[in-house]
């Protein structure tokens, strides 16, 4: 009876060791997936920051062009108003 109980306890220890090994392997795979996901998110963030910088530069350039045209048109209207009189 005690030999059978000892065998069962040994089997339990082996099953726990197998389970522990399986859990460790799955956890390592999950950590690898999380690291891959973090890298993809970092790459995406870098790409998005560059795109926002490009859009910001385009808007800034457009603002200066529009401001320049308004200044030019205002000066042109002022000069034409003085020349009509």
N, CA and C atoms as an extended XYZ file, in Angstrom:
255
Properties=species:S:1:pos:R:3:atomname:S:1:resname:S:1:resid:I:1 pbc="F F F"
N         0.816       -1.194        0.000 N   UNK     1
C         0.000        0.000        0.000 CA  UNK     1
C         0.860        1.257        0.000 C   UNK     1
N         1.874        1.291        0.832 N   UNK     2
C         2.728        2.475        0.874 CA  UNK     2
C         3.547        2.609       -0.404 C   UNK     2
N         3.892        1.456       -1.028 N   UNK     3
C         4.625        1.531       -2.291 CA  UNK     3
C         3.737        2.136       -3.380 C   UNK     3
N         2.458        1.762       -3.371 N   UNK     4
C         1.534        2.317       -4.356 CA  UNK     4
C         1.325        3.809       -4.121 C   UNK     4
N         1.204        4.195       -2.858 N   UNK     5
C         1.046        5.608       -2.519 CA  UNK     5
C         2.305        6.384       -2.910 C   UNK     5
N         3.457        5.823       -2.651 N   UNK     6
C         4.713        6.466       -3.023 CA  UNK     6
C         4.813        6.623       -4.536 C   UNK     6
N         4.384        5.606       -5.263 N   UNK     7
C         4.399        5.675       -6.729 CA  UNK     7
C         3.457        6.767       -7.222 C   UNK     7
N         2.309        6.867       -6.638 N   UNK     8
C         1.354        7.908       -7.027 CA  UNK     8
C         1.899        9.301       -6.727 C   UNK     8
N         2.527        9.457       -5.593 N   UNK     9
C         3.124       10.757       -5.247 CA  UNK     9
C         4.239       11.092       -6.232 C   UNK     9
N         5.054       10.101       -6.591 N   UNK    10
C         6.108       10.328       -7.582 CA  UNK    10
C         5.507       10.705       -8.937 C   UNK    10
N         4.407       10.052       -9.296 N   UNK    11
C         3.731       10.400      -10.548 CA  UNK    11
C         3.200       11.837      -10.506 C   UNK    11
N         2.666       12.211       -9.337 N   UNK    12
C         2.193       13.587       -9.186 CA  UNK    12
C         3.338       14.588       -9.350 C   UNK    12
N         4.491       14.270       -8.735 N   UNK    13
C         5.651       15.157       -8.866 CA  UNK    13
C         6.073       15.284      -10.331 C   UNK    13
N         6.062       14.167      -11.038 N   UNK    14
C         6.432       14.197      -12.454 CA  UNK    14
C         5.422       15.027      -13.249 C   UNK    14
N         4.148       14.865      -12.978 N   UNK    15
C         3.124       15.630      -13.686 CA  UNK    15
C         3.244       17.120      -13.375 C   UNK    15
N         3.546       17.443      -12.104 N   UNK    16
C         3.753       18.852      -11.753 CA  UNK    16
C         4.978       19.425      -12.473 C   UNK    16
N         6.049       18.630      -12.560 N   UNK    17
C         7.239       19.084      -13.285 CA  UNK    17
C         6.926       19.305      -14.761 C   UNK    17
N         6.167       18.363      -15.354 N   UNK    18
C         5.767       18.530      -16.752 CA  UNK    18
C         4.896       19.770      -16.942 C   UNK    18
N         3.977       19.971      -15.997 N   UNK    19
C         3.094       21.132      -16.063 CA  UNK    19
C         3.899       22.422      -15.914 C   UNK    19
N         4.833       22.437      -14.989 N   UNK    20
C         5.687       23.600      -14.769 CA  UNK    20
C         6.506       23.909      -16.032 C   UNK    20
N         7.035       22.870      -16.673 N   UNK    21
C         7.803       23.054      -17.912 CA  UNK    21
C         6.909       23.607      -19.015 C   UNK    21
N         5.705       23.070      -19.135 N   UNK    22
C         4.762       23.534      -20.147 CA  UNK    22
C         4.365       24.992      -19.902 C   UNK    22
N         4.088       25.331      -18.660 N   UNK    23
C         3.718       26.709      -18.322 CA  UNK    23
C         4.884       27.654      -18.618 C   UNK    23
N         6.100       27.236      -18.280 N   UNK    24
C         7.271       28.083      -18.549 CA  UNK    24
C         7.459       28.302      -20.047 C   UNK    24
N         7.257       27.266      -20.845 N   UNK    25
C         7.392       27.403      -22.303 CA  UNK    25
C         6.328       28.344      -22.859 C   UNK    25
N         5.101       28.189      -22.400 N   UNK    26
C         4.024       29.063      -22.871 CA  UNK    26
C         4.243       30.502      -22.430 C   UNK    26
N         4.716       30.677      -21.212 N   UNK    27
C         4.994       32.024      -20.716 CA  UNK    27
C         6.115       32.679      -21.530 C   UNK    27
N         7.146       31.910      -21.853 N   UNK    28
C         8.239       32.444      -22.682 CA  UNK    28
C         7.717       32.856      -24.051 C   UNK    28
N         6.818       32.072      -24.631 N   UNK    29
C         6.230       32.412      -25.923 CA  UNK    29
C         5.380       33.675      -25.820 C   UNK    29
N         4.623       33.810      -24.736 N   UNK    30
C         3.816       35.013      -24.543 CA  UNK    30
C         4.705       36.243      -24.388 C   UNK    30
N         5.787       36.114      -23.648 N   UNK    31
C         6.709       37.235      -23.471 CA  UNK    31
C         7.318       37.633      -24.815 C   UNK    31
N         7.656       36.638      -25.635 N   UNK    32
C         8.200       36.920      -26.965 CA  UNK    32
C         7.170       37.666      -27.814 C   UNK    32
N         5.916       37.227      -27.765 N   UNK    33
C         4.859       37.903      -28.517 CA  UNK    33
C         4.671       39.339      -28.036 C   UNK    33
N         4.695       39.535      -26.729 N   UNK    34
C         4.538       40.883      -26.172 CA  UNK    34
C         5.698       41.770      -26.605 C   UNK    34
N         6.918       41.229      -26.585 N   UNK    35
C         8.074       42.002      -27.034 CA  UNK    35
C         7.955       42.370      -28.506 C   UNK    35
N         7.493       41.424      -29.336 N   UNK    36
C         7.283       41.707      -30.759 CA  UNK    36
C         6.218       42.784      -30.942 C   UNK    36
N         5.156       42.703      -30.174 N   UNK    37
C         4.092       43.700      -30.263 CA  UNK    37
C         4.605       45.064      -29.825 C   UNK    37
N         5.384       45.105      -28.751 N   UNK    38
C         5.950       46.371      -28.299 CA  UNK    38
C         6.859       46.983      -29.357 C   UNK    38
N         7.641       46.147      -30.033 N   UNK    39
C         8.522       46.654      -31.094 CA  UNK    39
C         7.691       47.219      -32.238 C   UNK    39
N         6.625       46.516      -32.620 N   UNK    40
C         5.773       47.022      -33.698 CA  UNK    40
C         5.107       48.338      -33.301 C   UNK    40
N         4.682       48.448      -32.054 N   UNK    41
C         4.063       49.695      -31.581 CA  UNK    41
C         5.093       50.823      -31.600 C   UNK    41
N         6.323       50.553      -31.161 N   UNK    42
C         7.375       51.573      -31.195 CA  UNK    42
C         7.673       52.012      -32.626 C   UNK    42
N         7.730       51.045      -33.557 N   UNK    43
C         7.954       51.391      -34.962 CA  UNK    43
C         6.806       52.236      -35.504 C   UNK    43
N         5.581       51.876      -35.151 N   UNK    44
C         4.419       52.636      -35.586 CA  UNK    44
C         4.452       54.052      -35.012 C   UNK    44
N         4.813       54.167      -33.736 N   UNK    45
C         4.884       55.476      -33.085 CA  UNK    45
C         5.932       56.350      -33.772 C   UNK    45
N         7.081       55.768      -34.113 N   UNK    46
C         8.126       56.523      -34.799 CA  UNK    46
C         7.627       57.001      -36.163 C   UNK    46
N         6.963       56.107      -36.904 N   UNK    47
C         6.428       56.472      -38.214 CA  UNK    47
C         5.366       57.561      -38.089 C   UNK    47
N         4.487       57.431      -37.102 N   UNK    48
C         3.438       58.440      -36.917 CA  UNK    48
C         4.034       59.788      -36.532 C   UNK    48
N         5.050       59.794      -35.679 N   UNK    49
C         5.691       61.056      -35.299 CA  UNK    49
C         6.292       61.748      -36.519 C   UNK    49
N         6.914       60.965      -37.411 N   UNK    50
C         7.481       61.547      -38.628 CA  UNK    50
C         6.382       62.110      -39.522 C   UNK    50
N         5.276       61.376      -39.627 N   UNK    51
C         4.167       61.869      -40.454 CA  UNK    51
C         3.564       63.143      -39.878 C   UNK    51
N         3.408       63.208      -38.555 N   UNK    52
C         2.893       64.424      -37.936 CA  UNK    52
C         3.848       65.591      -38.156 C   UNK    52
N         5.140       65.325      -38.077 N   UNK    53
C         6.121       66.382      -38.331 CA  UNK    53
C         6.012       66.865      -39.779 C   UNK    53
N         5.824       65.930      -40.719 N   UNK    54
C         5.669       66.320      -42.127 CA  UNK    54
C         4.410       67.150      -42.341 C   UNK    54
N         3.304       66.740      -41.731 N   UNK    55
C         2.050       67.498      -41.858 CA  UNK    55
C         2.211       68.869      -41.223 C   UNK    55
N         2.870       68.940      -40.077 N   UNK    56
C         3.099       70.218      -39.409 CA  UNK    56
C         3.912       71.147      -40.306 C   UNK    56
N         4.949       70.617      -40.944 N   UNK    57
C         5.770       71.428      -41.839 CA  UNK    57
C         4.962       71.909      -43.040 C   UNK    57
N         4.117       71.039      -43.586 N   UNK    58
C         3.280       71.422      -44.721 CA  UNK    58
C         2.306       72.528      -44.332 C   UNK    58
N         1.685       72.383      -43.169 N   UNK    59
C         0.748       73.416      -42.714 CA  UNK    59
C         1.466       74.736      -42.438 C   UNK    59
N         2.637       74.660      -41.865 N   UNK    60
C         3.410       75.882      -41.583 CA  UNK    60
C         3.790       76.581      -42.887 C   UNK    60
N         4.222       75.807      -43.874 N   UNK    61
C         4.578       76.385      -45.176 CA  UNK    61
C         3.349       77.001      -45.838 C   UNK    61
N         2.230       76.288      -45.777 N   UNK    62
C         0.984       76.811      -46.365 CA  UNK    62
C         0.571       78.102      -45.677 C   UNK    62
N         0.709       78.172      -44.369 N   UNK    63
C         0.353       79.382      -43.628 CA  UNK    63
C         1.198       80.564      -44.096 C   UNK    63
N         2.501       80.351      -44.282 N   UNK    64
C         3.379       81.431      -44.727 CA  UNK    64
C         3.054       81.845      -46.159 C   UNK    64
N         2.734       80.893      -47.019 N   UNK    65
C         2.388       81.228      -48.403 CA  UNK    65
C         1.095       82.048      -48.438 C   UNK    65
N         0.081       81.607      -47.716 N   UNK    66
C        -1.191       82.337      -47.683 CA  UNK    66
C        -0.984       83.717      -47.072 C   UNK    66
N        -0.215       83.806      -45.988 N   UNK    67
C         0.055       85.113      -45.374 CA  UNK    67
C         0.786       86.024      -46.351 C   UNK    67
N         1.733       85.478      -47.091 N   UNK    68
C         2.458       86.273      -48.082 CA  UNK    68
C         1.549       86.783      -49.183 C   UNK    68
N         0.647       85.913      -49.660 N   UNK    69
C        -0.281       86.343      -50.704 CA  UNK    69
C        -1.234       87.420      -50.191 C   UNK    69
N        -1.720       87.280      -48.976 N   UNK    70
C        -2.591       88.326      -48.435 CA  UNK    70
C        -1.844       89.648      -48.298 C   UNK    70
N        -0.603       89.579      -47.864 N   UNK    71
C         0.203       90.792      -47.746 CA  UNK    71
C         0.406       91.417      -49.122 C   UNK    71
N         0.751       90.584      -50.102 N   UNK    72
C         0.952       91.072      -51.465 CA  UNK    72
C        -0.329       91.691      -52.017 C   UNK    72
N        -1.470       91.016      -51.839 N   UNK    73
C        -2.739       91.543      -52.337 CA  UNK    73
C        -3.124       92.839      -51.627 C   UNK    73
N        -2.911       92.900      -50.331 N   UNK    74
C        -3.224       94.112      -49.579 CA  UNK    74
C        -2.367       95.268      -50.071 C   UNK    74
N        -1.066       94.990      -50.254 N   UNK    75
C        -0.178       96.050      -50.757 CA  UNK    75
C        -0.590       96.458      -52.163 C   UNK    75
N        -0.946       95.491      -53.005 N   UNK    76
C        -1.385       95.808      -54.365 CA  UNK    76
C        -2.651       96.640      -54.381 C   UNK    76
N        -3.608       96.301      -53.532 N   UNK    77
C        -4.842       97.097      -53.461 CA  UNK    77
C        -4.572       98.500      -52.933 C   UNK    77
N        -3.693       98.599      -51.962 N   UNK    78
C        -3.358       99.923      -51.429 CA  UNK    78
C        -2.696      100.784      -52.506 C   UNK    78
N        -1.757      100.195      -53.249 N   UNK    79
C        -1.074      100.944      -54.307 CA  UNK    79
C        -2.061      101.332      -55.400 C   UNK    79
N        -2.941      100.392      -55.800 N   UNK    80
C        -3.911      100.730      -56.851 CA  UNK    80
C        -4.906      101.792      -56.375 C   UNK    80
N        -5.224      101.786      -55.084 N   UNK    81
C        -6.111      102.835      -54.527 CA  UNK    81
C        -5.452      104.191      -54.574 C   UNK    81
N        -4.146      104.242      -54.308 N   UNK    82
C        -3.423      105.516      -54.358 CA  UNK    82
C        -3.275      105.990      -55.809 C   UNK    82
N        -3.128      105.063      -56.739 N   UNK    83
C        -2.922      105.431      -58.134 CA  UNK    83
C        -4.218      105.892      -58.781 C   UNK    83
N        -5.359      105.478      -58.316 N   UNK    84
C        -6.660      105.909      -58.877 CA  UNK    84
C        -6.954      107.347      -58.533 C   UNK    84
N        -6.486      107.825      -57.426 N   UNK    85
C        -6.844      109.186      -56.984 CA  UNK    85
C        -6.071      110.209      -57.683 C   UNK    85
